[in-house]
């Protein structure tokens, strides 16, 4: 658990979860009191809004596609300094009745336990005769809309023992060796029928999840050395060759039996290009990683390692050992009775379901399926479009490529163009995590971003630092921190430490690049962990900006460290969604898909001849640009050179997505120049004027420049209604933007990329 206070908890690795409320009497009477540690979670779900004392807000609860009205209240209690936050639905009789119906078991128990109308927080006592958890819960999830929460109800299944389970398992363990060595393999064989009867019996239990299918095997054509009975959840796998599933694994000598959570081994160890030893190592590594999700099973007698021994010299059987995540072992002579065996299976099924539930958006097929970046980005673009959001394909492709190249991206544009929405959509579609931090105008230092020490010297971590820690604890997911309205305050004031450490990246232990430590000051002993917190390889910063009179401009320091993508191409005529609305969400992207190949060209491993040619072209282009920028000392440095070249290389992986809605190709190098070069140009001097003329001539046709030539190009651009692309130019988007910057300079005596 990441957090637990009384009847509220927040498990790890649940994207979008605000908190989990254990059902008690208060749920049926009015709602729930929210413990203080969860106030920040609700505030984050509300776009950073904190209720003042005595303030209340109407909220919407989404349950099974229906909306229910409720209130979020910060009760003003006399002589109580702490906030008292409650979520209340006492006036919503329809919702209260629904909760009584869905949580029948808990409602009956708490109603019987309560004799006092003020007895608000009665939690049903556990049944001492069973260690099966029969608690029920309400999960509250954040949505894209503040003060609107999605609810999921977790009801307790009714547990009952599988009568006859022990007898059938013993029948197998005592008779299988004889059947294997003395009987013909056939459906009519008594041992075959024993497995079939177990299958039928288990399928009748009322607590078997509907998504779980029972399969078993005694061999194909010949009796198997190690027969098995498997429980497969269709959300993870439909075959024992891949995914994660539960299985009874019998020892070859039948002297023992394992109840195990294991991985499908076939698709891993037989994949092309790897040896069996490499496949086994991969299984072992995955098992170690997955084991972190099942720690609670240790309390129920399960072992969290892969030290099983099926007493077989079969190479394929030995693979099971490497793929084992958790298990419980039974000796034939000490085989437990039905109730104990059933409880073990129930506990493992519950843990299996909880894993799927808490990782549903991030469950990866554990068999090795080729991840083709080009195909996945195409799916991503289609998925976003099918949801009714309007972006040019190249904008999404550029965003993904920029994030892959560097973990700091700025999304600019007028209000309402989807700057804040794009990171959420990409995160949702790819199994990532997106957090929002609205920037305030009064931020003058990093205390609101990283944290501060209070008057007692106690360190109070702020959101970005805490999200970095969260990302570090979820290394398989890509995390994005959205700094909304980033330039409402001076970025270089409140974000200087983060910017500096982003440039101080090093190779991470598990791939990717990790920043330097974000906290430089010395902290108290109990806060020392924060001194070592960095931005992990699976986390990026995305800033959204509006450039108007209420915001600050960006310094060279900031612009030099970011990729700037402008979402300013607006087509108001487009309002209908794609005809195909059934585009499914894309699968979890492996985290390595977000990692750059390098952060310096000198670190690039084994570039192909074609890639070398691409790099040389980029360097040639940037060298020409630098000769133009040099008079104003605006030249690109080595860092910018490397980042532009790597952006272009990464873009090659998804070349087909760098297109407009109409299918016209967009040159990634043109975009890179637009993102990394033009934002540096600002002013009204004669030097800036000459630079604009020279750059426009260079971007248009590469010839010499003059003021008359520039005016001719710009006037033609104006006559064409100021398009975002200058047709016929070598770098059409850069040239079009230079036309805009020249027009501003001519009309206002000052120009910039932004205004």
N, C-alpha and C positions, 0 to 999 in steps of 0.2 A: 504494500500500500504506500502510495506517495503521501497520503494524508488521511487521518482518521480521528474524528472527535465525536464522542458519544454515538448517536445513531447515523451520523454522516461520515462518508468516506469518499476517497477518490483514488481508485486503482491506477497503477501505472499503465501507460501505453494504450489509453483509450482516447482516440482523437475526438476533440470537440466536447468531451465530457466536462460539465460544470461540477457535478457532484452526484453521489449516490446516497439516497435516503432510505434507511431501513424502515419498513412499514411498522408503525406503532399506532396507538389510539389517536394521536393528534392528526394523523393523515385522514382519518374518517370524520373528525370533528371540524377542523378548521384549515389544516395545511401543515406547516412545520416552522419551527424556530430554526434559523440558520446560524450555526456556530461562527464565531469571529474569524477563524482561519479560512472560511469559505467566502467571506465577504468579497475578497479580491477576485475570486473566480466568477462571482456574479457580476462584479463591476466590469471585468474583462469581456464577459458575454454581452454587456450592455454598452459596448463601445467605449469603455473607460469611465462611464458615468457612475458616481457614488451618490447615493441618496443622503440628503441631510437629515438631521434629527427632526422627527415629526413629518417627514415627507413620504408620500406614497406615489407609486406609479402603477397604472394599469398594465398588466402583462397578458400575453396570449400563450396558452399551453397547447401544443400540437400533439395529439394522440390519435394514432391510427387514421390519420388523414382528416380528423375533425379538430376544430378550434374550440377551446374552452377559456373563458375569461377568468382572471384571477388578479391579485394585487401583490406587489412587492412593497413592503412597509418597513420603514425604520422607525420603530416605536420610540417616542420620547418619554422615557421613564425618569421620574424625579429621583434625584440623588444617586443616579447611576451614570458613571462617566462613559462606559463603553456603549457603542452602538448596539441596538437590538433589532436585528434584521429578521423579518418573517416573510414567508410566501404564504398567502392566504387564499383559500377558495371556499370559505365558510358560507358565502352567499350563492354559490353555484351548486344547487341541489342535484343537477343532472350529473356533474362530475363526481360528486360525493357518492351518489348511488352507483355509478359505474365502478368506482374504486371498491365499494363494498362487494359488488358482484365479482370483480376480477380477483380480489384478494380475500375470497370467502374464508379460507382457512385461518388467516390472521385475524380477520374481523370477528369470527366466532370466538377465538381464544381471548382476544383483548376485551371483548364485550363481557365475557364471563368473568374476567379478572377484575373488572372495574365496577365498583359500587359507588363511586364518588364522581360527580359530574366534573370536578376539577382535576381529576386524575388524567391529565392530558398526555403524558409521555409513557404510558404503559407499553412495554415491549414484551411480547409473548415469551414465556420461559421455554427453554429447550426441553425436549423430551429426554429424560435421563436414560431411557431404555435404548436410545439410539444415538449414535454420533453423526447421523446424517443431518446436514444443515437444511432446515425447513424454513429459514427466514425468507422474507419476500422484500423486494426493493423497488424503488422508483429511481430511474436514472434521468437526470436533467441534462440535455445537450444544448449547446449554443447553436444559433442559426445565423444566417447572414443579416438578420434584422435584430437590432437591440430590443430588449424587453419581449422577445419572442423566443420561447424555449420548446424544444421537442422532448416529449416524455416517452420513455420506454418502461414497461412494467415487467418486472422479473418475478414470476410466480414460482412457488415451490412445487415440484412434482410430488405426487403421493408415492411414497416408497413402500414396497412390499418385497419380501424375499422371493427368489426364484425357486420354487419347490421342485426338488429333484435334480438340481444342478450338480451337487456333489456326487450323486449316484452315477450320473452320466459321465462326469469327468473321470471318476474311478474306473468305470467300465472301459473307457478308452485306455487309461494308463495301465490297466491290468491285462488288456486283451489285444492291444494294437501290435505288439512285437510278434505275437503268434500269428495274427492275421497277415502281417507283412511277409512273414517267412513261410507260411503254410497255406494261404488261401489265394485263389485267383482274384485279380483286381476286377471288380464288377460292381454294378449298382445293386445287385442282389445280395452282396456280401453283408453280413450282420454289422460289421464295423462301419460300413458306409451308412447304413440305416441309423446307427447310433448318432453319427454326426448330423444326419438329417433331422432326427428328433430333437437334438439340442437346438438346431436352427429354428425349428417350429416353436419350441418352448420359449426361447429368448424373444422371438418376435411377438409373443403374446403379452410381455410385461408392459404395464401401463406407463412406466417411466423411461422407456426407450424413446429418445427423441425422434420425431417423425422424419428428420433428415438423415438418420443413421440407418444404413443397410447392413444386414448380417451376411457375411460370406464365409465359406470354409473350403478347405481343400485337403484331400487325402492322397493327391497325386493325379497325374495324367498318363493313363496307360499302365503305370506301375505305382505301387504303394510308395508314397513319399516317406523319406527318412524322418522328416519333422513335419507332421501335420499341424494345421492351425485353424483357428476360428477368429475371424476378423470383424470389427465394427468400423464401418467407413462412413464418414459424414460427407454427403454429396457436395457440400460447399468447399471441401478441400480435395477430395479425390473420389473416384469411383472404381479404383483398382488398387490392389496391394503393390503394384509396381512403382507407384509414385505417391507423393503427398505424405500426410501424417494420418495414422489410424491406430486403433487399439486392437490388440490381438492376444489370444491365448496361444502361446508357443509351447509345444510339448518337447521335452528332451528326447533325443533319439532312443535312449535306453528306457524311456518312460518312467524313470524314477523321480522325476520332478516336472513341474509345470510353471511357466511364467505368465503372468498377466502384465502386459507391457504396452507402453505407448511408443511406437516405432515409426521410422520413416520407410517409405518404399525404396528399395535398394536397386531394383533392376534398371530403372532409367538413369541412375547415377553411375553405377559401376560399368555399364555397357555403353556409355555415350562415346562417340567418336573422339579420338585425339587424346584420351587419357588412359593410363594404365589402371589395373585393378587396385594397386596400392594407392594411387592418387585418388581414385574413387572412394576408397575406404577412409582416407584422410578427410575428404570432403564431407562424408557422412558424419565422421566424428566431430568435425568443427561445427557442423550444423546442429548436431545433437547438443553440444555444449552451449551454443547460443540459445536454442529453444528451451533448454532446461531452466533458464531464468524465469520462465513463465509458469512453472509448476512447483515452485518451492513449497506451497502449502501441503502438497501431497506427502511430504516427509512426516508430517504430524499423523498421517493415517497409515504409516508403516511401509510406504514405498521408498525404494532406493533411487537416488538421483545420480546415476552413473550408467555405464554401459558394461558392467562386469557380469554379464550373463554368460552362461556356459551351457550350450545345448548338447554337449558331449557328442559332437559330430565332426568328422574330418572333411565334410563337404565344403568346398570353397564357397558355394552360394549360401549355405547355412551360416557359415562364419560371418558373412556380410551382415546378417541380422544383428550381430553383436555391435558392430560399428554404428548401426543406425538406431540403436535403442536410446530413448530419451529418459524414461523412468520405467520402473518395473516393481513387481512384487513376486516373490518366489514361494512356491508351495512344494514341499516334499510329499510324495505319494503316501507315505506312512503317517504323515501328520496333516493330511488334507482337511481343511476347515469345513464346517457344516454350512448348510444353505444360506443362513442369514449372514454369516461373516463373509462368505464368498460373494454374495449379492451386494453387500455393502461396499466391498472393495471395487467391484465393477461399477457400482453406482458412483462412488467417489471419483473414479478415473473418468467416467463418462461426463460427470459434472465439470471436472477440470478441463477436459477436452472441449466441451461446449463453451465454457467461459473463455478459453483461449480464442476460439473462433469468434465469439461475441465481441471480445475486446480488441480483436485484430482483424475484424471483418473487412475493413477497407484496405488492410495492409497485408493480408495473407498472400503469400507468394507460392506459386506452384513450386514444390521442392524438387521436382524432377527438373532437369536442366533443359529448358526451352530457349532456343536462341532469341536473344533480345535484339531486335533490329530497330535501331533508333529512328530510322526514317519512317518505318511503318508505325511506330508508336506515336510519333509527332503528328502524323497524318490522322491517326485515330483521335488524338487529343484535339486537334483543330475541328474535326467533325463533331466530337462530343460537345465542345463549347458552343459551336454553331447550333447544334440541335437543341440546346437549352435556351436559345433565343438571344444570345449575346453576340454583339456585332464587333468583330475584329477582322482586320486583314490577316490572311494566313501568315504573311511574312512578319507581322507584328508578334504573333505567338512564337514563331520560329526564332525570331531575334531575341525575344525574352528568354526562351529556354537556352539558347546558345550563349547569351551574355551571362546567365547564371552559372552555366557550366564553366565558362572562362574565368569568371571572377565573382566572388560572393558579395558584391555590392553593385546594385543596379538602381538607377533613378528612372522613374516613369513620370514623364511630364505631359502636360496638355491641359486644355480647358476643362472646367468642371463638367462632370457627367459623361465622360468618354470611357469610363471603366478602368481607371488607373488602379483603384483600390480593389476592384473586383477580380482583375486578371490573376493576381497571385493566389487568391482563394480558389478560383476555378481550376487553375493548374494543380494546386495542391490537392484539391478534392478528386480530380481525375487520375492523379498519379499516386495516390496513397500517402501524400505528404501531410505536414502539419503547418498551418498558417496562423500566426498570432498578430494582432493589431495593437499598435501603440500610438494613439493620437498625440501629436506634438503640440505643446502649449507655447504661446508667445513669450512667457516669462522664464523659459529655461535658459540659464546662463552658464551652467556647468553640468557635469555628468551625473549628478545625484539622482535625477529622474530616470536615467537610463541604466546606470550601473549600480548605484546605491550610495549610501553615506553612513558615517558613524554618528550615532546619537550622542547626547550629552554624557552618557555613561560609557561611551566608547564601544557600545554594541553596534555591530555592522548590520545595516538594514539593506538587503539586496533589492535592487530595482528590477523591473520586468526583463530587460534585455539579458541581464546576468542570469536570472532565473531560467529564462527560456534557453539560454546556452547550456545550462546544466541539464535541463529537460532533454534537449537534443542529444547531448552526450549519453544520456541513459537510454535513448532510442536510436541506436546507430544505424538501424535498417531503414529509417525514414528520413526524408529530406524535410528540413524545417526552414521556414521563411518567417522572418520578423519584418512586418510592414510598418514603417515609420510614416504614418499618415500626416499629410501636410507638413512635410519635413522641414520646409524653409519658413515656417511661421516664426521660428527662432533661428539664430545664427548657427548653422550646422557645425562650423569649426569650433564653436564654444562648447556645446554640450556633447559633441560626438568626436572630439579630437582623439581621445584615447582609443576608441574603437577603430577609427580610420588608421591610426598609427599601427595598431596591432594587426590589422588586416594585411598591411604591407610587410609585416614581420612573420609571414607564414612559413611553416616548415612541413615536411612530409609527416603525415600521421602514421601511427602504428598499424592501422588497419586500412590504409589507403587514403587518398585525398590529402588535403593540406590543412593544418591546424594553425590558428593564429597564435600570437604571443599572449601571455597572461594579461587579462583586462584590468586587474587591480594591481596598482603599483605600491600602495601604502601598506604598512605593517598593521595587521589586525590582531585582536585578542585571540588567545589560544583556541577558544571555542568557535571562532569564526575563520580559522586558518584555511579551511577548505576553499573559501572564496578567493584566496590569494592565487590559487593555481587554476582558476577557471578561465578557459580560453573559448574562442569561438570554434566549435568542432568542425570537422570536415564536412559534415552533413547539415550545416546551417549557413544561411545567407541573409543579407540585409537588403530590403527593397524599400526605397524611399519614394513616396508620391509627392509631386509638387505642382502647385499652380503658380504661375508667374504673373503677379499683378501688384498693385500699389500696396497691398497689405502684407507682402512677403519680402524676404531678403534674397538678394542675389547670391550666387555661389562663388566662393573663392577658387583660385587656381588649384589650391591644395585639394579641395573636394572634387572638382571636375576631373583632375588628373587621376583620381582613385576610383572613378565610377564609369560604368557604361550608362549613357543617357539615351533612353528610348522615348521618343515623342509620339503620343497617341493623339494626333491632331487631325487625322484624315476622317472627316465626318461626312457621311452620306445620309441625309435625313430621309431620302426616298426609300431607303432600306428599312423596312419594319416587319416584314413577314419572316418567319423562321424557315429553315430548310424544310422541304417536303418530308424528308426522312427524319422522324422524331424518335425513332427507336434505337438510336445509336447507344450502345451500352457503354458504361463507364470503363475506362481502360484499367488494366491491372496495375498492381503496385510496381512501380519502376524500381529495379535494383538500384541501390544507392550509388553504385559505381557509375551508373549512367549519368550522374550529376558531377562526377569528378573530372577535373581537367586532365589532359594528357601531361601537362607540365604547367608551370607558372613562369618559366623562362625558356626562351628558345634553346639556350645552351643545355637545358635538362631534357629536351625532347629526345625520346628513345627511338632509334631506328626509323627515322623518317624515310618514306619511299622517295624514289626519284621524282615522281610527280609532285609530292609534297614539298620537296626542296625547291622545285621550280615555282610553286605557289608562294613560298616564303620569299624567294628572291624577287618575285614580282611585287609583293607587298613592300619589301624594303626599298625597291626602286621607286615606287610611288611615293612612299613616305619621305624618301630623300628629296624628291622634287618639292614636296610640300614644305619641308623644313627650310629649303632655300628661299621660299617665299615668306615664311613666317619669321625668319631670322632678324630682319630689321626691327621688329617689335619685341624681340626676345621671347617669342611664343613657341619656340621649337618644341617638338616632341622629344622626350627622353627615351632611354632604353626600355623603361617599363612600359610606356605606351606602345612602343614599337612591338614588343613581345606580345602584349595583350591583343593588339589588332591582328597580328599574324596568327595567333592561336585562335582568335574568334573566327577568322576566315577558315582555318583548318577544321575547327569543330563544326562550322556551318556546312562543310562538305558532306558530313554524315546525314544531313537532312536537307540536301540541296533542293529536292522537289517541293519542299514547303516554303521556300523563299519565293513566293509568287503573290500576286494580287488576287482579288476575288475573280477577276476576269481571266486569270491564268498568265498574266505577263510576268516574266522573270524579274527578280529583284537581286541585284548584285550585293552579296554580303560585304565586299570591300567598300562599296559605295556607302552602305549603312554604317560601317565601322568609322569611316571618315566623318560622316554626319554626326555620329555619336561621340567620337573622341577628339575631333579636331575643331569643328566649328564652335562648340560651346566655349572654347578658349578665347575667341575673338570678341572684344568689347571695346567701345570707345568712339571717339569722333575726330581723332587726329588725322593729319595728312598721311601718316604712316599706315594707320588702319585703313584709310581710303585706298591707298596704293595696294595694300595686301588683298583687299576685297577684289579689286580689279584684276590683279594677277591670278588670284585663286579662281575667279570666275572664268577667265580665259583658259586657265589650265584645265579646269573641270569640264569646260565646254568642248574645246578642240585642241588644247595644248599649245596654241600659238601665242604670239606676242599680244600684249594688252595695251589698250589705250582707253581713255575716257569715252570717246565716241563709240568704240566697239562695245564697251560695257553698256552704255545707254541703249544701243541698238538691241542688244540681247535682252536687257531688262524690259524695254518697251514691248518687245515681241511677247515676252512672258506675261506682261500685264494685259496685252490684247487677248491673250489666250485664257484670261480670267484667273491668273495666278495659280497655275496647277502645282502640285507637289512634285511633279516630274518635268524636267526640261527635255523634251524630245530631241533625240539626236546627239545629246551630250555624252561624253565619255563616262561621266559620273552624274547621271541625270538628277538624282535626288539631292546630292550635294550642290549641284549647279542651281537648282530651283531655290534652295534655301539661301544661297548666296545672293540670288536676285532679290529675295525678300529683305535680306540684311542691307543690300545696297539701297533699296527703295527707302528704308527707314533712315539710313544715313543721309540721303538726299533731302528727305522731307523734314527730319527732326534734328539733324546735325549730330546724331548719336545713334549707335546701333549695338545690338547684341544678338546672340542666338535666340534669346528668350523673348524679348519684347520689341 
